[in-house]
Structure formats: C-alpha cells, structure tokens
C-alpha cells in the first residue's frame, strides 16, 4: 500500500515537470540580467538574483504596464460575473419557460459555437466601431458578455433542478423571475463560481479584440502591453519576462484558491473527462 502511494506520487511529479517547466523559465529569466540572459552558456539559476527586469517593466513610459494591469483587472472583474449572470438567466429561461421558440433558440445558440471567431470578428468590429466603441471600456467589455458554452451548461443544470422546489415557490406566489432569483440562482453557486472563474481567465488572456478596440495606450490591456515590448527596437528580455510573470501571477493565485469550485462546477454539469 505504501509502495503504491509512493509510486503514485512519483508519477504525479514526473507528469507535473513538463507543465511546471515554463513557470521555472519565466521566473529564472525575469531574475537574470540582460547580459546573462543573452549569453550562449546555459545557467540553471541566475548567478546573482536581480530585480532590474521588474523595475524596467514598470518604468517604461512607452508601455504603461501598471495601467494595463488595472485595465485587465477592471475588464475581467466586470465581464466575468456579468457574462455568467446573463448565461445563467438565459439557461434558466431555456430550461424552464415553456415557449414554442425555446427549442429553435437553443439550437441557434448551439449553432453559434460552430462558427469560428474569425468569421464574426470583422462584422463585430464594424458594429462596435459604428456605435463609437473604439477606445472605450464598453467596447472592450460588451462584445464578450455572451457565452454559448455557459448557456449550454446552465441549461443542462437547470433541467435537472428539482421541480418540487419550484412548485413550492409557485404556491407562495413566485413567478419565473422570483423562482430564478430566490431558488435557482442561489442553488447554482458552485456552477456560477466555476464558470465565472473560467470567464475571468478568458477575459484576462484576451488579446486580439483588445488590440483592435483599445488602440490608445490608455485602453491597453496587459496582454497588449506585453506584446508592444516585442515591437521596440531593443527588446529588454528580462523586463519582458518580468512583465509576463506579473501578468500570470493573478491567474495562478485565482486557480489555486478556487480550484475546488472549478472541479465542483464541472461535476455538477455532468461533464465526464
């Protein structure tokens, strides 16, 4: 029994190494000097740990990294709960409100998952641009609020929601909005948290849409700011790695804190991996 447990730990460590290798390189390179990082000799760890890369990353006037981090935080913090709430409301309506158009609407939503994002990118940009959404926060947030995948999961969850609870709510005079707000939504907290976290990560990592809409440096997100470092004549590699490390740390912390919610939400949806 003990040998089997040790074998399991050894297997986990072996499989974890390839996934942890990028994080090791990110930390190592961010603590190196420009001379040491550009050397042809391999170093497992900096000869002298330095934080000049972090100083350079935040002191570059051409790339407002601190402001870009704030923009990404603001966009993700607004988009994630709002997008999850809209998906929850749509999923409940499709699962519980008996209207003739619910099934065609559901199939239409599923069909949108089969359309590649590249096919809708230009039409979306034309619509948002014609409404004055370029270089605005709402232009960065609103187009990403709809998630067909989240609607699908919420609909499946609410289809299995106990009807007895809703019948008791109807006896108390609740309508569909009351049933959703007082019964369905409070009991879908694990799924809501799981999809909300995944939505936060998705919006934080978004690059192409913020690049096109946020053309002014005031509206750059952290991903756009990091990519701008590569367009400069002299690329400061330690600063670039330091910025990437700072950008990824919130996601790592969020995942470590909320991983049990993610697993619990997946179990509630009935997905089998």
N, C-alpha and C positions, 0 to 999 in steps of 0.2 A: 504493500500500500504506500509506504514511504517512498520507495523507489519509483513508483508510478507517478507520484506527485512531483518528485524532483525532475522526472522526465518531462512532465507537462510544463514545468517552469522553464526548463531548458529549451523546449520547443517554442514557447512564447517569446523568450529572449531572442532566439535565432530569427524568428519571423519579424520581431519588432525592430531589429537592427536596420533593415533597408528603409523602413519608414522614419526612423529617427536620424538617419544619416543626413538628410537635408537640413534638419534643425541644427545638428552639430556644425555643419559647414557654415550655416548662417551666423551662428554665434562666434565661431572661430574667425571668420573673415571680417566680421564687424569689429573685432578687438585687435586686429592686426594694423600695422602701419601700411602706407601706400607702397613703400619700398619692399617690405616683407611680402606683401600680397602679390606684388608683381614679379617676385623672384621665381626663378625656374626650379629652385630647390623646394621640396615638399616639407612642410612643417605641420606636425600634428596639433600644435598649440602655439600661440604667439610667444616669442622669446621674452617679450615684455608687454604685458597687457596694457592697452591704451584705449582711451575713450574719445580720441580725437575724431573718430568717424561719426559719433553721435553729435559732437559739437558742430562739426561741419554740416551734418544733415539738417540741423535746425537753425543754422546761421546763414544759410544760403538765401540771399534776398530774392534770387530769381525763382526759387522753388519754395513757396510758403508751406512747408511740411506741417507745421503746427496747426495752421488754419485748415489745411486739407484734412488733417485728422479730426478736427472739430466738425467739418462738413460731413465726413463719412459717418461720424457718430450721430450727428443730428438726423441725417437722411435715414440711416438704419434704424435708429430708435423710433422714428415716426412711421416709417414704412412697414416694419415688421409687425407690430401689433395691429395697425390699421388694415394691412393686407390680410392678416389672419382672421380678423373680425369679419371682414367682408366675405371671405371664403366660408367662414362658419355660418353666416346668415344665409348665403346662397345654398350651402349644403343642406341646411335645415329646411329651407323653402322647397328644394327639390325632393327631399325625402318625406316631408310631412304635409305640405299643402296640396290637396288633390285638385289640380287643374289639368285640363286636357293638354296644354302645351308643355307640361313639365318634362315629359319624356323626350320630345324633339329638342327642347332647350338643352337637356342633359347631353344628348348625342352631339349637339352642336358644340358644346363645351369640350367634349372629348375630342371632337374633330380638330379643335384649335391646337391640341397637343401634337397633332401630326404635321402641323405647318411649321417649317423651320423659321427660326427667328430672323434670318437674313431676308426672308420674303416679306416680312412685315416691318422691317426696320425703317426703310425709306418712307413708306406711307405714314408710319407713326411720327417720324421726324417732320414730315410736311404738315401734318395736322397740328402737332405741338408748336412748330415754328410759326404757322399762320395764326395761332392763338397768342403769340408773344411769349412762348415758354422758354426760348433760348436765354441762357444766363439768368435763370430764375430757379428758386428752390422747388416750386411746384412742378416745373418742367422736369426736374430730376426725380421727383417722388411719384407723381400721379401715374405715369405710364407703367410703373412696375407694381401697382397695387393689386392687379388681378392675377391669380394663380389658379389655373385649371386643375393642376395636380392637387392643391389643397382642397378645392371644392370637391373633387372626387373622393378624397379621404374623409372629409367631413360628412358627405352624403352617406357613405358606407357606414360611418359610425352612428349617425342618427337613424338609419334604417334599423339598427339593432337596439336602439334606445327603447327601454320598457314603455309600452303604451299605457300600462296601468297608471304610471305616474302622470301622464298627460291627461288621462281620463279623470283622475282625481283633481287635477288643475282645472279642467273644464267645469267640474262640479262647483268649484269655487269662483267660477265666472271669468276665467282667464281666456283670452283669445290667443291666436297664434303668436303674436308678439310677446304676450305675457308668458306663454308656455316656453318660448325660446329664452327670454331674458331671465326667468325665475327658475326654470327647471333644466332645460337642455344645456344652456351655456355654462352654468356653474358645475354641471356634472361632466363637462368635456375639458376640464382644466388641464389634464395631462396631455391630451392631444393638442390643445391650444398652445401650451408651452412648447411642446416638441416642434410643431410647425412654425411657431413664432421664432424659435432659435434658429431653425434652418433658414427661415426667411431673412433673419438678421445677417447671417453669414453670407447669403446670396447677395443681398444689397451691399454689404461691406466690400465684397470682392468684385462687384460690377465695374467694368472698365469701358466698354465701347460706348454705351449710352451716355455716361457722364463725360466721356471725352468729346462727344459731338455736341451735347447740350451745354455743358459747362465750359464754354470757350474762354471765358475770362478767368484769370488766376484766382479771383475771389470765390469762384464756384468750383474749383478743382477739388476732387476727392483724393484720398490718399493714394489710390492706385494710379490716377492720372499724374499726380505729383511725382511718384516714383519713376514712372515711365519718362517723364520730362528730363530726369537726370541723364538718361541714355542719349538724349539729343544734343547735349552740350559738347563743346569741342574737346574738353579734357574731362573724362569721366572719373570722378572720385569714387573708386570702388569700395573702400571701407565705409564711406558715407552712404553709398547706395545699399550696402548690406545692412548697415545700422538702421536705415530707414525702413527696410523690409522687415527687420526683426521687430522694430517698434510697431509696425503695421499688423504683424501677425500675432503679437502677444495678446491683444484683447480677445481674439478668436480662440486662441488656445485656452485662455483662462475661462472664457464662457463655456467652452466644451467640457472642460474638466469639472466645472461647477454643476453644469446642467446635463451631464451625460445620462444620468438615471432618468431624467424626464424624457430625453430623446428615445431611449430604449423602451420606456413605458408607453410612450405615444405610439411607437411602431407596433408594439404588441396589441394595443387597443384597435389599431386599424386592421389587424388580421393579416398583415404582410408577412410572408414567410421567405426568409433569405436562404 
